[in-house]
Amino acid sequence: MKKKSPPPFAILPSDFPSKGVRCSGELYFPSGIENPPVVVMAHGFAAEKAFRLPAYAERFASKGLAVFMFDYRCFGSSDGMPRNYVDPGRHLHDWQAAISHVRSLSRINTKKIGLWGSSFSGGHVIVTASQDRDIAAIVAQVPFVDSISTTRMLGVKYLMQAMPHAIKDLLRMATFQSPHYVKVIGKPDEFAIMNTPESYPGYSAMIPKNSSWQNQCPARILLSFASYRPIASAGNVPCPALVMLGEKDSLIDAAAVEKTAKKIPGGELVRYPFGHFDIYTGEAFEDAVKKQSDFLCNHLCI
């Protein structure tokens, strides 16, 4: 009987603290590689690292890259309350804590750190790289880049529906009550953070069948989101950046993503003729992950 080949990488638990809260992390370590460069990854809006990120991490690790993947505070396998607390400021601090943790690890090349983000975290890696001059490269996949352009896409009706939810949650927070939650994803005829026609089926396709994820997040994000504009940081990103956009994205303005990529001095733009979620699966995923692997290897494995 033919013996099975050993996996090209090992997966090691590697948790870290952020503001005193345990964040769940996993290190994909490629076999037979000494001091490999490392890619730090986290997911987008209200998502957990188990939502298709392992598929990317496995491809990167098979190319000789270490991968450190983590859940934000209050998400997935990480500790923290309230659950599914989406907040860009908190997420950015978790990115900084994750990178500090990676720099403390042995057996990897901490001088060659890349960042990978998608959707909401695609914006996070732009902001993080603009503040950390030692990041070697970033990948921003269908990135959220500008609250102004996204708000314009969502329209007045959406804003009118969102405001009462946001105010109710802020009042509950001010009076130390449990959060007022809204759906993360929904059908176009119901209110949710993401309720465009592609949102419910596209997001749902990423969720593992055995997941205990709850389709809700505190409504306060509807206000804190309004001031988040990673595009403003793009000109200060010193490292090479691969930016991928969907021309039919119903959540993020493709023109704003293109403008962001042009503002990054080392920016490289790839356009795809589809929506926001298509890139996570099928042929689109295969094409994107190959381009991302090649890009990361070109800039980290030197």
C-alpha positions in Angstrom: 0.0 0.0 0.0 1.4 3.4 -1.0 2.1 5.7 1.9 0.4 9.1 1.8 2.7 12.1 1.4 3.0 14.2 4.5 1.1 17.5 4.4 3.3 20.4 3.0 2.6 22.4 6.2 1.7 22.0 9.9 -1.1 24.0 11.6 -0.2 25.2 15.1 -2.4 27.0 17.6 -0.9 30.4 18.5 -3.1 32.7 20.5 -2.2 36.2 21.6 -3.7 39.0 23.8 -5.2 42.2 22.5 -6.2 44.7 25.2 -6.1 41.8 27.6 -8.5 39.6 25.6 -7.4 36.3 24.1 -7.5 36.3 20.3 -7.4 32.9 18.6 -4.6 32.5 16.1 -3.3 29.6 13.9 0.1 29.4 12.4 0.5 27.5 9.1 4.1 26.5 9.0 5.5 25.1 5.7 7.4 21.8 5.8 11.1 21.8 5.0 11.5 25.6 4.9 13.8 27.4 7.3 12.8 30.8 8.5 9.9 31.3 6.0 8.4 34.7 5.4 4.9 35.1 6.9 1.5 36.4 5.8 -0.9 37.7 8.5 -4.6 37.2 7.6 -8.0 38.1 9.1 -11.4 38.3 7.6 -13.9 41.0 6.7 -17.2 42.3 8.1 -18.4 40.1 11.0 -16.7 37.0 9.6 -14.6 34.4 11.2 -11.3 33.0 10.1 -13.0 29.6 9.3 -15.0 31.3 6.5 -12.9 30.2 3.5 -9.6 31.7 4.8 -8.1 28.3 5.3 -8.3 27.7 1.5 -6.1 30.8 1.0 -3.8 29.9 3.8 -3.2 26.4 2.5 -2.3 27.7 -0.9 0.2 30.2 0.5 1.7 27.6 2.8 2.1 25.2 0.0 4.2 27.8 -1.7 6.6 28.0 1.2 5.0 30.9 3.1 4.1 30.7 6.7 0.6 32.1 7.4 -0.7 33.5 10.7 -4.5 33.6 10.7 -6.6 35.1 13.5 -10.1 36.0 14.8 -10.7 39.5 16.1 -11.8 39.9 19.7 -15.4 38.8 20.2 -15.4 36.7 17.0 -15.1 33.0 16.3 -12.7 31.2 18.6 -11.6 34.4 20.3 -12.8 35.6 23.7 -14.6 38.8 24.3 -18.1 40.3 24.6 -20.4 41.4 23.1 -20.1 38.8 20.4 -19.7 39.9 16.8 -18.7 43.4 17.9 -17.7 45.0 14.6 -15.6 48.2 15.1 -12.8 49.4 12.8 -10.8 50.9 15.6 -10.9 47.7 17.6 -10.0 45.6 14.6 -7.0 47.8 13.8 -5.7 47.3 17.3 -6.1 43.6 16.9 -4.1 43.7 13.7 -1.3 45.5 15.5 -1.4 43.0 18.4 -1.3 40.1 15.9 1.7 41.5 14.1 3.5 42.1 17.4 2.8 38.5 18.3 4.1 37.3 14.9 7.3 39.3 15.4 7.8 37.4 18.7 7.7 34.0 17.1 10.8 31.9 16.4 11.6 30.0 13.2 10.1 32.6 10.8 11.5 35.5 9.0 10.0 38.5 10.9 11.7 40.9 8.5 9.4 39.6 5.7 5.8 40.1 6.9 3.0 40.4 4.4 -0.7 41.3 5.2 -3.8 39.9 3.5 -7.2 41.3 4.0 -10.6 41.0 2.2 -13.6 43.3 2.2 -13.6 45.2 5.5 -10.1 43.8 6.4 -8.9 44.8 2.9 -9.2 48.3 4.3 -7.6 47.4 7.5 -4.4 46.2 5.9 -4.1 49.4 3.9 -4.4 51.5 7.2 -2.1 49.1 9.1 0.6 49.1 6.4 0.5 52.9 6.3 1.3 53.0 10.0 3.9 50.2 10.1 6.9 50.9 7.8 8.3 47.4 8.2 5.5 45.5 6.4 6.9 44.1 3.2 3.7 43.7 1.1 -0.1 43.6 1.3 -3.0 42.0 -0.6 -6.3 43.9 -0.4 -9.1 41.8 -1.9 -12.3 43.6 -2.8 -11.4 46.1 -0.1 -13.7 48.4 1.8 -12.0 51.8 1.2 -14.4 54.6 1.7 -17.5 55.1 3.8 -18.6 58.0 1.7 -18.8 56.2 -1.6 -20.3 53.1 0.1 -23.0 55.2 1.8 -23.8 56.8 -1.5 -24.2 53.3 -3.1 -26.5 52.2 -0.3 -28.8 55.2 -0.7 -31.2 57.3 1.4 -33.7 54.6 2.1 -31.0 52.4 3.7 -29.8 55.3 5.8 -33.3 56.1 7.0 -33.7 52.4 8.1 -30.3 52.3 9.7 -30.4 55.3 12.0 -33.0 54.2 14.5 -31.1 50.9 15.0 -27.8 52.7 15.5 -29.3 55.2 18.0 -31.1 52.5 19.9 -27.9 50.5 20.3 -25.9 53.6 21.4 -28.6 54.4 24.1 -28.4 50.8 25.3 -24.6 51.0 25.5 -24.8 54.3 27.4 -27.1 52.7 30.0 -25.0 49.5 30.3 -27.6 47.3 28.7 -27.0 44.4 26.3 -26.5 45.5 22.6 -29.3 46.0 20.1 -28.4 43.7 17.3 -29.1 43.9 13.6 -28.6 41.2 10.9 -25.3 41.1 9.2 -26.7 39.7 6.0 -30.3 39.7 4.7 -32.5 39.6 1.6 -33.2 42.8 -0.3 -36.7 43.1 1.3 -35.3 43.2 4.9 -32.9 45.4 6.8 -29.4 44.1 7.3 -25.9 45.5 7.2 -25.5 43.8 3.8 -28.8 43.2 2.0 -28.0 43.6 -1.7 -29.1 40.8 -3.9 -25.6 39.1 -3.9 -25.1 39.5 -0.1 -27.1 36.7 1.5 -26.1 33.9 -1.0 -22.6 35.1 -1.4 -21.8 35.5 2.3 -23.6 32.2 3.2 -21.5 30.3 0.8 -18.4 31.0 2.9 -19.9 29.7 6.2 -18.9 26.1 7.1 -21.9 23.8 7.5 -21.0 23.1 11.2 -20.6 26.8 12.1 -22.3 28.2 15.2 -22.0 31.7 13.8 -24.9 34.0 14.6 -26.2 36.3 11.9 -26.1 39.5 14.0 -23.8 42.3 15.2 -24.3 45.3 17.5 -26.0 48.1 15.5 -23.5 50.7 16.7 -21.3 49.9 13.7 -23.8 51.8 11.6 -22.4 55.0 13.1 -18.7 54.2 13.7 -18.5 52.9 10.1 -19.3 56.4 8.7 -15.9 57.9 9.5 -13.8 55.0 8.3 -11.9 55.9 5.1 -8.9 53.7 4.4 -8.5 55.6 1.1 -7.1 58.5 3.1 -4.2 56.3 4.2 -3.4 54.8 0.8 -0.8 57.4 -0.2 1.3 56.5 2.9 1.6 52.8 2.2 5.3 52.3 1.6 5.2 48.7 0.4 4.0 46.9 -2.7 0.2 46.3 -2.7 -1.9 44.0 -4.8 -5.5 45.3 -4.9 -8.3 43.3 -6.4 -11.7 44.7 -7.3 -15.0 43.4 -8.6 -16.5 45.6 -11.3 -20.0 44.6 -10.3 -19.5 44.9 -6.6 -22.8 45.9 -5.0 -21.3 46.9 -1.6 -18.0 48.7 -2.5 -17.6 51.3 -5.3 -15.2 49.9 -7.8 -14.1 53.4 -8.8 -13.1 54.2 -5.2 -11.1 51.0 -5.1 -9.3 51.9 -8.3 -8.6 55.4 -7.0 -7.2 53.8 -3.8 -4.9 51.5 -5.7 -3.6 54.5 -7.8 -2.8 56.4 -4.6 -0.6 53.6 -3.2 2.9 54.3 -4.7 3.5 50.6 -5.2 0.0 49.6 -6.0 -1.0 47.0 -8.5 -4.6 46.7 -9.6 -6.5 43.6 -10.8 -10.0 44.0 -12.1 -12.6 41.2 -12.2 -16.0 41.3 -14.0 -18.1 40.2 -11.1 -19.5 41.1 -7.7 -18.3 41.2 -4.1 -18.4 37.6 -3.1 -17.6 35.7 -6.3 -13.8 35.8 -5.6 -14.0 33.4 -2.6 -15.0 30.3 -4.6 -14.8 28.5 -7.9 -12.7 29.7 -10.9 -12.5 33.2 -9.6 -10.9 32.0 -6.4 -8.4 29.9 -8.3 -7.3 32.8 -10.5 -7.1 35.2 -7.5 -5.2 32.9 -5.2 -2.7 32.2 -7.8 -2.1 35.8 -8.5 -1.9 36.5 -4.8 0.5 33.6 -4.2 2.8 34.8 -7.0 2.7 38.4 -5.7 3.5 37.4 -2.1 6.3 35.1 -3.1 7.8 37.7 -5.4 8.0 40.3 -2.6 8.5 38.1 0.5 10.6 35.2 -0.7 13.7 37.3 -1.6 
